Amino acid sequence: MTTASKRPFILLAALLIAASPALAQSGAQAEMQRHAQAVNNYEGWRRNQASGAYVDQAEAAAAAQIAANFRAAEKEKIRKDAVRDWWGVVVVSTDDGAWNVELNGHDQADATLAAMKKCKGVCSPVLSFANSCLAPAYSTQGGLYWSPGETRELASAAATQACSAAGGTGCQSPPKEAICSGWKYAYRAVDRFLHRADLTARGDVAPAKLIEFPGAKEYIAKPPARRGTSTAKKAINADAPTDPMRPYAAVFAEQRAEGMTRMAQPWTAIAAGSGPKAYAIHWGLNQQDASDTALSKCGGGDCKVLVAVPHGECAVAIRVNLPNDRVASFGGRGATLDAAEEAALTDCIGSGAKACPIVFNECMK
Protein backbone atom coordinates (compact mmCIF):
# COMPACT_ATOMS: atom_id res chain seq x y z
CA MET A 1 0.00 0.00 0.00
CA THR A 2 1.42 3.30 -0.92
CA THR A 3 1.81 6.21 1.39
CA ALA A 4 -0.98 8.04 -0.34
CA SER A 5 -3.38 5.12 0.10
CA LYS A 6 -2.61 4.73 3.82
CA ARG A 7 -3.40 8.34 4.63
CA PRO A 8 -7.27 7.93 4.99
CA PHE A 9 -6.90 5.11 7.43
CA ILE A 10 -4.45 7.14 9.51
CA LEU A 11 -6.91 10.01 9.65
CA LEU A 12 -9.82 7.70 10.70
CA ALA A 13 -7.76 6.17 13.48
CA ALA A 14 -6.77 9.62 14.71
CA LEU A 15 -10.40 10.66 14.79
CA LEU A 16 -11.46 7.55 16.72
CA ILE A 17 -8.67 8.08 19.25
CA ALA A 18 -9.73 11.71 19.71
CA ALA A 19 -13.47 10.85 20.07
CA SER A 20 -13.08 8.07 22.66
CA PRO A 21 -12.69 10.36 25.70
CA ALA A 22 -15.70 12.43 24.59
CA LEU A 23 -17.87 9.33 24.19
CA ALA A 24 -16.83 8.05 27.59
CA GLN A 25 -17.54 11.40 29.19
CA SER A 26 -20.98 11.52 27.53
CA GLY A 27 -21.88 8.03 28.84
CA ALA A 28 -20.81 8.98 32.37
CA GLN A 29 -22.94 12.12 32.27
CA ALA A 30 -25.93 10.14 31.09
CA GLU A 31 -25.48 7.67 33.92
CA MET A 32 -25.21 10.47 36.44
CA GLN A 33 -28.35 12.05 35.04
CA ARG A 34 -30.22 8.75 35.29
CA HIS A 35 -29.04 8.40 38.89
CA ALA A 36 -30.11 11.95 39.73
CA GLN A 37 -33.53 11.36 38.17
CA ALA A 38 -33.92 8.17 40.19
CA VAL A 39 -33.07 10.08 43.37
CA ASN A 40 -35.55 12.80 42.43
CA ASN A 41 -38.21 10.20 41.70
CA TYR A 42 -37.63 8.55 45.10
CA GLU A 43 -37.79 11.87 46.93
CA GLY A 44 -40.97 12.73 45.05
CA TRP A 45 -42.52 9.41 46.03
CA ARG A 46 -41.59 10.01 49.67
CA ARG A 47 -43.12 13.46 49.57
CA ASN A 48 -46.27 12.06 48.01
CA GLN A 49 -46.50 9.38 50.67
CA ALA A 50 -46.09 11.94 53.43
CA SER A 51 -48.61 14.21 51.76
CA GLY A 52 -51.08 11.35 51.48
CA ALA A 53 -50.60 10.45 55.12
CA TYR A 54 -51.16 14.10 56.10
CA VAL A 55 -54.34 14.26 54.07
CA ASP A 56 -55.59 11.03 55.67
CA GLN A 57 -54.79 12.36 59.13
CA ALA A 58 -56.49 15.70 58.40
CA GLU A 59 -59.61 13.93 57.10
CA ALA A 60 -59.67 11.66 60.14
CA ALA A 61 -59.33 14.67 62.47
CA ALA A 62 -62.11 16.52 60.67
CA ALA A 63 -64.37 13.48 60.83
CA ALA A 64 -63.62 13.06 64.54
CA GLN A 65 -64.48 16.73 65.16
CA ILE A 66 -67.72 16.43 63.24
CA ALA A 67 -68.65 13.35 65.24
CA ALA A 68 -67.82 15.15 68.50
CA ASN A 69 -69.92 18.15 67.48
CA PHE A 70 -72.79 15.84 66.57
CA ARG A 71 -72.60 14.08 69.94
CA ALA A 72 -72.51 17.40 71.76
CA ALA A 73 -75.49 18.71 69.79
CA GLU A 74 -77.40 15.49 70.39
CA LYS A 75 -76.67 15.63 74.12
CA GLU A 76 -77.82 19.24 74.27
CA LYS A 77 -81.01 18.38 72.40
CA ILE A 78 -81.73 15.50 74.77
CA ARG A 79 -81.11 17.79 77.75
CA LYS A 80 -83.57 20.37 76.41
CA ASP A 81 -86.12 17.69 75.53
CA ALA A 82 -85.82 16.13 78.98
CA VAL A 83 -86.48 19.38 80.82
CA ARG A 84 -89.41 20.58 78.68
CA ASP A 85 -93.00 19.35 78.90
CA TRP A 86 -94.24 17.05 76.13
CA TRP A 87 -97.98 17.74 76.14
CA GLY A 88 -100.66 15.27 75.18
CA VAL A 89 -104.37 16.16 75.01
CA VAL A 90 -107.41 13.88 74.88
CA VAL A 91 -110.73 15.19 73.55
CA VAL A 92 -114.09 13.43 73.29
CA SER A 93 -116.89 13.81 70.79
CA THR A 94 -120.18 14.46 72.56
CA ASP A 95 -121.94 13.23 69.43
CA ASP A 96 -120.70 9.64 69.37
CA GLY A 97 -118.29 9.29 72.30
CA ALA A 98 -115.20 8.79 70.12
CA TRP A 99 -111.98 10.21 71.51
CA ASN A 100 -109.05 11.83 69.73
CA VAL A 101 -105.57 12.54 70.97
CA GLU A 102 -102.59 14.78 70.18
CA LEU A 103 -99.16 13.80 71.54
CA ASN A 104 -95.73 15.34 72.15
CA GLY A 105 -96.82 18.96 71.81
CA HIS A 106 -94.44 21.76 72.77
CA ASP A 107 -97.35 23.84 74.06
CA GLN A 108 -100.51 22.74 75.86
CA ALA A 109 -102.74 25.21 74.02
CA ASP A 110 -101.40 24.19 70.60
CA ALA A 111 -101.86 20.50 71.43
CA THR A 112 -105.47 21.22 72.48
CA LEU A 113 -106.17 23.05 69.23
CA ALA A 114 -104.74 20.18 67.21
CA ALA A 115 -106.74 17.54 69.12
CA MET A 116 -109.97 19.54 68.86
CA LYS A 117 -109.50 19.95 65.12
CA LYS A 118 -109.22 16.15 64.73
CA CYS A 119 -112.47 15.59 66.66
CA LYS A 120 -115.69 15.42 64.68
CA GLY A 121 -118.91 17.17 65.69
CA VAL A 122 -119.35 18.87 69.07
CA CYS A 123 -116.34 18.02 71.23
CA SER A 124 -114.73 18.76 74.56
CA PRO A 125 -111.22 18.36 76.00
CA VAL A 126 -111.06 15.63 78.62
CA LEU A 127 -107.58 16.12 80.02
CA SER A 128 -104.04 17.27 79.30
CA PHE A 129 -100.99 15.31 80.40
CA ALA A 130 -97.24 15.51 79.98
CA ASN A 131 -94.15 13.36 80.47
CA SER A 132 -96.06 10.17 81.23
CA CYS A 133 -98.31 7.49 79.78
CA LEU A 134 -102.09 7.40 79.82
CA ALA A 135 -104.58 4.57 79.34
CA PRO A 136 -108.37 4.27 79.04
CA ALA A 137 -110.57 1.67 80.71
CA TYR A 138 -114.12 0.79 79.71
CA SER A 139 -116.94 -0.59 81.84
CA THR A 140 -119.72 -2.79 80.51
CA GLN A 141 -122.13 0.04 81.36
CA GLY A 142 -120.37 2.25 78.81
CA GLY A 143 -118.30 4.42 81.15
CA LEU A 144 -114.82 5.61 80.18
CA TYR A 145 -112.00 6.20 82.66
CA TRP A 146 -108.48 7.56 82.08
CA SER A 147 -105.47 7.14 84.37
CA PRO A 148 -101.78 8.09 84.05
CA GLY A 149 -98.72 5.94 84.74
CA GLU A 150 -94.99 5.84 84.15
CA THR A 151 -95.47 3.01 81.67
CA ARG A 152 -98.34 1.85 79.49
CA GLU A 153 -98.80 -1.20 81.70
CA LEU A 154 -98.98 0.85 84.90
CA ALA A 155 -101.40 3.32 83.30
CA SER A 156 -103.67 0.48 82.13
CA ALA A 157 -103.67 -1.09 85.61
CA ALA A 158 -104.52 2.27 87.20
CA ALA A 159 -107.33 2.92 84.70
CA THR A 160 -108.86 -0.50 85.34
CA GLN A 161 -108.71 0.12 89.08
CA ALA A 162 -110.32 3.56 88.71
CA CYS A 163 -113.10 2.04 86.65
CA SER A 164 -113.81 -0.61 89.28
CA ALA A 165 -113.60 1.90 92.14
CA ALA A 166 -116.25 4.04 90.45
CA GLY A 167 -118.66 1.10 90.35
CA GLY A 168 -117.95 -0.05 86.83
CA THR A 169 -118.31 -3.73 86.00
CA GLY A 170 -116.23 -5.81 83.61
CA CYS A 171 -113.61 -3.04 83.43
CA GLN A 172 -111.01 -3.53 80.71
CA SER A 173 -108.11 -1.45 79.42
CA PRO A 174 -107.02 -2.49 75.90
CA PRO A 175 -103.18 -2.48 75.83
CA LYS A 176 -103.08 -1.04 72.30
CA GLU A 177 -104.99 2.07 73.39
CA ALA A 178 -102.45 3.17 76.00
CA ILE A 179 -100.51 6.26 74.90
CA CYS A 180 -97.37 8.08 76.05
CA SER A 181 -96.12 11.65 75.65
CA GLY A 182 -92.59 12.50 76.78
CA TRP A 183 -88.89 12.49 75.92
CA LYS A 184 -88.22 9.08 77.42
CA TYR A 185 -90.87 7.56 75.18
CA ALA A 186 -89.80 9.39 72.02
CA TYR A 187 -86.09 8.49 72.28
CA ARG A 188 -84.43 5.12 71.91
CA ALA A 189 -83.85 3.21 75.12
CA VAL A 190 -80.07 3.42 74.68
CA ASP A 191 -80.22 7.24 74.46
CA ARG A 192 -82.37 7.43 77.57
CA PHE A 193 -80.06 5.09 79.44
CA LEU A 194 -76.91 7.01 78.50
CA HIS A 195 -78.25 10.37 79.62
CA ARG A 196 -80.85 9.59 82.30
CA ALA A 197 -78.44 9.36 85.25
CA ASP A 198 -76.78 12.66 84.39
CA LEU A 199 -80.04 14.46 83.76
CA THR A 200 -81.68 13.05 86.87
CA ALA A 201 -78.71 13.99 89.04
CA ARG A 202 -78.93 17.57 87.78
CA GLY A 203 -82.69 17.70 88.26
CA ASP A 204 -83.19 18.34 84.56
CA VAL A 205 -86.07 15.92 83.98
CA ALA A 206 -89.58 17.36 83.73
CA PRO A 207 -92.06 15.67 86.09
CA ALA A 208 -95.30 14.03 85.00
CA LYS A 209 -98.33 16.33 84.80
CA LEU A 210 -102.08 15.73 84.62
CA ILE A 211 -104.71 18.46 84.17
CA GLU A 212 -108.34 17.38 84.02
CA PHE A 213 -110.82 19.50 82.10
CA PRO A 214 -113.67 20.60 84.45
CA GLY A 215 -116.65 18.28 84.30
CA ALA A 216 -115.23 15.98 81.61
CA LYS A 217 -114.21 13.19 84.00
CA GLU A 218 -117.77 12.82 85.31
CA TYR A 219 -119.20 13.17 81.82
CA ILE A 220 -117.27 10.30 80.21
CA ALA A 221 -117.84 8.06 83.25
CA LYS A 222 -121.54 8.00 82.43
CA PRO A 223 -123.07 5.62 79.87
CA PRO A 224 -123.60 7.44 76.57
CA ALA A 225 -127.38 7.41 76.97
CA ARG A 226 -127.08 9.39 80.20
CA ARG A 227 -124.63 12.02 79.02
CA GLY A 228 -127.21 14.38 77.54
CA THR A 229 -126.99 16.43 74.37
CA SER A 230 -124.34 19.10 74.02
CA THR A 231 -124.34 22.09 71.72
CA ALA A 232 -121.36 23.99 70.36
CA LYS A 233 -120.33 27.33 71.80
CA LYS A 234 -120.41 28.85 68.34
CA ALA A 235 -122.05 27.53 65.19
CA ILE A 236 -119.88 27.32 62.08
CA ASN A 237 -121.16 28.22 58.65
CA ALA A 238 -119.17 25.80 56.53
CA ASP A 239 -120.73 27.21 53.34
CA ALA A 240 -119.63 30.78 54.02
CA PRO A 241 -117.37 32.09 51.23
CA THR A 242 -113.74 32.79 52.02
CA ASP A 243 -112.45 36.29 51.33
CA PRO A 244 -109.54 35.85 48.87
CA MET A 245 -108.03 39.15 50.05
CA ARG A 246 -107.62 38.04 53.66
CA PRO A 247 -104.02 37.47 54.74
CA TYR A 248 -102.91 33.86 54.82
CA ALA A 249 -101.92 34.17 58.49
CA ALA A 250 -105.45 35.16 59.45
CA VAL A 251 -106.97 32.29 57.49
CA PHE A 252 -104.49 29.82 59.00
CA ALA A 253 -105.21 31.06 62.53
CA GLU A 254 -108.93 30.67 61.96
CA GLN A 255 -108.50 27.14 60.62
CA ARG A 256 -106.44 26.16 63.66
CA ALA A 257 -109.06 27.60 66.00
CA GLU A 258 -111.95 26.01 64.12
CA GLY A 259 -112.03 23.04 66.46
CA MET A 260 -112.40 25.27 69.50
CA THR A 261 -115.59 26.83 68.12
CA ARG A 262 -117.08 23.33 68.17
CA MET A 263 -116.34 22.95 71.88
CA ALA A 264 -119.36 21.87 73.88
CA GLN A 265 -121.04 24.77 75.64
CA PRO A 266 -120.63 24.19 79.38
CA TRP A 267 -123.41 24.53 81.92
CA THR A 268 -123.26 25.13 85.67
CA ALA A 269 -125.90 23.60 87.91
CA ILE A 270 -126.54 24.14 91.62
CA ALA A 271 -128.42 21.49 93.59
CA ALA A 272 -129.55 21.78 97.21
CA GLY A 273 -131.64 19.96 99.80
CA SER A 274 -133.01 20.69 103.26
CA GLY A 275 -129.97 19.29 105.10
CA PRO A 276 -127.18 21.70 106.17
CA LYS A 277 -124.66 19.89 103.98
CA ALA A 278 -127.01 19.05 101.13
CA TYR A 279 -125.50 21.41 98.57
CA ALA A 280 -123.42 20.95 95.40
CA ILE A 281 -122.27 22.84 92.31
CA HIS A 282 -121.16 21.17 89.11
CA TRP A 283 -119.74 22.42 85.82
CA GLY A 284 -120.84 20.03 83.05
CA LEU A 285 -120.79 19.69 79.28
CA ASN A 286 -124.54 20.30 78.88
CA GLN A 287 -127.58 21.06 81.03
CA GLN A 288 -128.53 17.45 81.72
CA ASP A 289 -124.97 16.45 82.54
CA ALA A 290 -124.46 19.41 84.91
CA SER A 291 -127.82 18.92 86.64
CA ASP A 292 -127.57 15.15 87.07
CA THR A 293 -124.04 15.33 88.42
CA ALA A 294 -124.88 18.18 90.81
CA LEU A 295 -127.77 16.11 92.17
CA SER A 296 -125.53 13.06 92.61
CA LYS A 297 -123.05 15.17 94.60
CA CYS A 298 -125.67 16.93 96.68
CA GLY A 299 -125.83 14.34 99.44
CA GLY A 300 -129.46 14.68 100.41
CA GLY A 301 -132.55 12.65 99.64
CA ASP A 302 -134.64 15.74 98.89
CA CYS A 303 -132.07 17.56 96.75
CA LYS A 304 -133.29 19.44 93.72
CA VAL A 305 -131.71 21.65 91.09
CA LEU A 306 -131.98 25.29 92.19
CA VAL A 307 -130.62 26.77 89.00
CA ALA A 308 -128.74 25.75 85.86
CA VAL A 309 -127.12 28.28 83.54
CA PRO A 310 -125.15 28.02 80.30
CA HIS A 311 -121.79 29.63 79.73
CA GLY A 312 -122.33 33.38 79.43
CA GLU A 313 -125.09 33.75 82.06
CA CYS A 314 -125.07 34.37 85.81
CA ALA A 315 -126.36 32.28 88.73
CA VAL A 316 -127.19 33.08 92.36
CA ALA A 317 -127.99 30.76 95.28
CA ILE A 318 -129.45 31.70 98.67
CA ARG A 319 -129.49 29.43 101.73
CA VAL A 320 -131.73 30.28 104.71
CA ASN A 321 -131.42 28.47 108.06
CA LEU A 322 -134.70 27.11 109.44
CA PRO A 323 -135.67 25.56 112.81
CA ASN A 324 -134.74 21.95 113.54
CA ASP A 325 -131.46 22.25 111.64
CA ARG A 326 -133.16 22.59 108.29
CA VAL A 327 -132.28 24.85 105.36
CA ALA A 328 -134.36 26.49 102.64
CA SER A 329 -132.69 27.26 99.31
CA PHE A 330 -133.48 29.67 96.46
CA GLY A 331 -131.84 30.16 93.08
CA GLY A 332 -131.81 32.82 90.40
CA ARG A 333 -130.59 33.07 86.81
CA GLY A 334 -130.01 36.07 84.57
CA ALA A 335 -127.97 37.67 81.83
CA THR A 336 -126.37 39.87 84.49
CA LEU A 337 -125.48 39.31 88.12
CA ASP A 338 -128.03 41.90 89.24
CA ALA A 339 -130.79 40.14 87.32
CA ALA A 340 -129.86 36.76 88.83
CA GLU A 341 -129.75 38.20 92.36
CA GLU A 342 -133.12 39.88 91.93
CA ALA A 343 -134.72 36.61 90.83
CA ALA A 344 -133.32 34.68 93.80
CA LEU A 345 -134.12 37.41 96.34
CA THR A 346 -137.69 37.72 95.05
CA ASP A 347 -138.32 34.03 95.74
CA CYS A 348 -136.62 34.18 99.13
CA ILE A 349 -138.51 37.26 100.33
CA GLY A 350 -141.73 35.82 98.98
CA SER A 351 -141.26 32.81 101.26
CA GLY A 352 -141.43 35.08 104.29
CA ALA A 353 -137.76 34.78 105.23
CA LYS A 354 -136.41 37.64 107.34
CA ALA A 355 -132.88 37.35 105.93
CA CYS A 356 -131.72 36.03 102.58
CA PRO A 357 -127.94 35.36 102.68
CA ILE A 358 -126.36 34.80 99.25
CA VAL A 359 -123.95 31.84 99.25
CA PHE A 360 -123.12 31.85 95.55
CA ASN A 361 -123.17 34.58 92.92
CA GLU A 362 -121.12 34.27 89.78
CA CYS A 363 -121.30 34.81 86.06
CA MET A 364 -120.11 31.87 83.94
CA LYS A 365 -118.00 33.81 81.48
Secondary structure, DSSP 8 states (H G I E B T S, - for coil): --HHHHHHHHHHHHHHHHHHHHHHHHHHHHHHHHHHHHHHHHHHHHHHHHHHHHHHHHHHHHHHHHHHHHHHHHHHHHHHHHHS--EEEEEEETTT--EEEEEEESSHHHHHHHHHHHS-SSEEEEEEEESEEEEEEE-TTS-EEEEEESSHHHHHHHHHHHHHHTT-SS-B--GGG-EEESHHHHS-HHHHHHHHHHHHHTT-S---EEEE-TTHHHHHTS-GGGS----BSS---TTS---TTS-HHHHHHHHHHHHHHTBB--EEEEEE-SSTT-EEEEEESSHHHHHHHHHHHH--TT-EEEEEEETTSEEEEEEEEETTTEEEEEEEEESSHHHHHHHHHHHHHHTT-S---EEEEEE--
